[in-house]
Amino acid sequence: MIAQGSETIIFMFLGLSVVSSDLLWDTNFVWITLLGITVFRIIGVIIQCTILNRFRTKKFTFVDQFVLSYGGLRGAIAYGLVMSLPASIAARNMFMTTCIAVIYFTVLIQGMTIRPILYFLKVEKAEDKELTLVHKIYDRYFDYTMSGIEDIAGYHGKHSIRDE
């Protein structure tokens, strides 16, 4: 829950910085950055999978490595780092703009295309497992919490009427 909350805060700051910051767009720098993160992500995944495959009984296949390379979102840590740059750095606004462009690219473009790619590659789906008692209690607790939040906010969503 802490990780989810932290991620939510980071993306709230991201949205605010898009509309409130002086951004400096450099098309070449954005394209070079997108190419660089793609190439180095692929290299990193291939190297790590090669090492891990020596010790695993079920090896990472080419499809697994492709999905790991393509599906990895990049941005939350990079955004935090770019926001911590001192204002004295002349290219700070260009770095912020490029970081935001990378986040939007990975979340929107790669995020929207991952499901069709997984279907095309016929990636195995996880089997539906019977929920443990802890998961059932947690799900119910979460539903009641969301129902309370919706009631306080005056919003009537899917949690406002609790199905038993």
Disulfide bonds with the S-S distance in Angstrom:
none
